[in-house]
C-alpha cells in the first residue's frame, strides 16, 4: 500500500526526472488527453455550442446573367418574372446539389430598377 501511495505522490507532485520512462509516460498521457478528449468535456466557454438539429443558413449572391441564361435554357423565362425563387432553387439544385433548399431569395436591383443579381439564403 505504501508503494502505491508513493507512486501516486510522485505523479501528483511530478517528481520524476526528465528522460525517465515515467516522465515520458506522463507527458504522453497529457498530450493524449488534450487531443482525444472532446472539447465539450472541458466546457468551451469561448465558442458557442451548436445543437445537432440547429440549421445553418448560408448566403450566396448569384449574377443575373447566370439565372436568366438558365431560365431561358430550361424554358422558365416567364416563371423568372413571376417567381424568381423557384427558378433560383432549380438553378441551385442543378449547379450545387439536388437536395438544396432555398430559405429566402431577394432580387438585387440597381438604381435604375434593373436586376443585377439574386441574394439567396439556403440551408
Beta strands, then each sheet from edge to edge (+ up, - down):
strand 1: 58-63
strand 2: 102-109
strand 3: 115-122
sheet 1: 1+ 3- 2+
end
